[in-house]
Amino acid sequence: MKKLICFALLMLLVVSSSFAQKKDTPEMSVAGVTLGDRESAKKFLDGYQPRTDEGTCSYYFYSSRGISVMKLTAASCEDKYMITAIEVFGVDDTYTKRHFVADKLGHFVTESGLFIGFRQTGSGLALALIVGVPNIARNNMIGPKDVVKIKGEPAERTKDGKVETIKYKIDGVSVDGRPYEYASRFEFYGKEMTRFELRIDPAKHADTAKVKP
């Protein structure tokens, strides 16, 4: 009995430690492209040309299913593989803008497994057919509770009707040896994530005023 209790306490400590670690870990990548990592961006973007019509150097991709779009924004067109922002948002048939197609990616997923929309898996589909209720296992859709469970309590959380927004901020995230200010934003309609954005900006340091003699 004592061994069982000790084992349970040990497992609880491990789970608590891993959860606490996740809270302080920023979400940095989507579909293998990592913020500030030129090599990962080059691997994904090699052969594609950015758009500059919005005043930024950006790339747009439809998922293979055509239900979401991933926007990658570079620091500049001179440094086009230095990705400083990744945004993913859902689209429907009324969205007809011309973009590249990521034909091997049905969903754009972060390193922690966050994605927008509904992703049907084999086990989830089988359970849905048996029970008659889609997504009953809650593993085919990401909602606000799922994000908070993975990322911890947000810096800001607002709700307007069925639309909910969760924001995280971390100062001093190191990217290639330089400090950046990190921010992420997740938007939901009801229990379904509809948009998210990950961003890094150069850390701002206040100038020290010199006292004149």
N, C-alpha and C positions, 0 to 999 in steps of 0.2 A: 504493500500500500504506500509506504514511504517513497519507494522507488518510483511509483506511478506519479505521485505528487511532485517529486523533484523533476521528473521528465516533463510534466505539464508546465511547471514553472519555467524550465529551461526553454521550452518551445515558445512560451509566451514572451520571454525575453528576446529571443531571436526575431520573432515576428515584430515586436515593438521596435527593435533596433533597426530592422530593415525598413519599417514604415517611417521612422524618424529620418532615416537617410534619404528616402524618396522626397520628403518635404523640402529638403535643402538642395535637391538636384534639379536644375532647370531642364525643361524639355528643349532639346537643341536640334533635333533632326526629323526630317520627314522623307519617306521614300529613299532613305540612304543619303540624302543631301544634308550636311551638317552646317549650321551657321558658322561662318568664319573659317571653314575648312575648304580651301581651294581645290584640293585633290578630289574630294568627294563630289564637289560641284562640277569639276571638269569631267569626271567620269560620267556624270548624268547628262551634262549639257554639251559635250563635245559634238560639234556638227550643227548645233542650233544657234540661230542668231537672235539677239535680244530685241525687244521693242523699246522705242524711245519716245513714242507719241504722247506719253503721259508725264513727260518731264523726268522720268526715271529710266534706269536701264533694267528692264524686267523681262521675264520669260513666263509664258502661260501654257499650261498643259491640261487637257481634258483627261479624266480617267478613262480607261478602256470602255467602261459602261456608260460614259457620257453623263454621269449624274453629279460629278463634282469637278472643280477646277483648282489647280495648284498654281499659285503665283510666286515666283522666286524673284526677289529684288536684289540687285548687286549694288555695291558701294558706288560704282561708276562704270562706264563703258570701257575705261582704260583698265579697270580691275574687275572685269566682268565675272570672274569666278569667286570673288569675295562676296558671298551671299550674306546680307545683313537682315533680311526679313523673309519669312515663309508664311504664306497665307493660303488656307484651303477653305473653300466655300461650296455649298450645294447649289446646283442649277437645275432648271426644268426645261421643258420644250420651248419656252418663250426666250430662253437665253441662246442667242444665235451668233455670238461673236466668234471670229476665227482664231483658233489656237492650235498649237501642236497637240498630238495625242500620245499619251503614255500607254501604248497598246498592251504592255505586259502588267499594268497595274490597275486592278479593278477598284482599289481604294488607296488613298494616300494616308499612310499610317505612321505615327511617330514612334520613337524608340520605346516608349512605354505602352504601346498598343492602342493609342487614342486615334479615333477616326470619326468621320461624320457619316450620317445616313444609316442605312440598315445593311448589315453584312451577314448574309445567310451562310451558315456552316453546315456541314453534314450532320453533326450531332444535334445542332439546333433545329434543323429542318425536320429531322426524325421526331424530335420531342414535340415540335409544333403540330405535326401531323397526328400524333397520338392524342395530344391534349386538345387540339383544336384552337389553341391560342398562340399567335406568333410571338417569338422572343420571350417566352415565359422563363427561360433560363437566364435572361439578362446578360448574355454574352455576345449578342449580335448588334447591340446598339449602345452608344456611350451617352450617359446622361450626367447631370450636375453631380449626383452622388458618387458616380464612378470616378469623375475627375478629382473630387475632393478626397476620396479614399486613396487615390494614387498619389496626388500632389500635396495633400494637406490643406489646411485652411487658407483661403486666398487673402490677398491684401485688400481686395474690394469685391463686393458681391451686390448686384442690383437686380431688381425684378420689375418688369412692366407688363402686367397681364401674364401671358404665357411665355413671354420672352425674358430669358434670364442671362445675365452676363457675369462671368467670373474672371478676375484679373489677378495675375501674380507679378511681383517685381523683386528683382535681386540686384543689388549693387556690387560692383567689383568682380564680375565673372571674368575669369581669365581665358582669353582666346589668343592663341599663338603668342603667349607671353605678355599680352597687353590687357589692361582692364577695360571691361565694357559694362554698360548698364543693360540688364536683361529685363524684358517684359513679355508676358504672354497673355492672350485674351481668348476666352472660350465662350461662344454664344450658343444658346439652346432655345428651341421652341418646344415647350413641354418637357418631355424626357429625352428628346433627341437633339444631339449636337448638330448645328447647322453651319457653323463657321468657327475657325480658330486661326490665330496668328501668333507666330513666334518672332521676336525681334531683338537685335543687339544694336546698341548705339555707343559710340566712344564715350568713355567716362569723362564727365566735366569736372574740372578742378578750378576752384575759385582762385583768382590771382591774389597774391598776398600784397596788400598795400604797403608801400614803403613810406615811412615817416620822414618827411623832409626836415633837415636840420634848421 
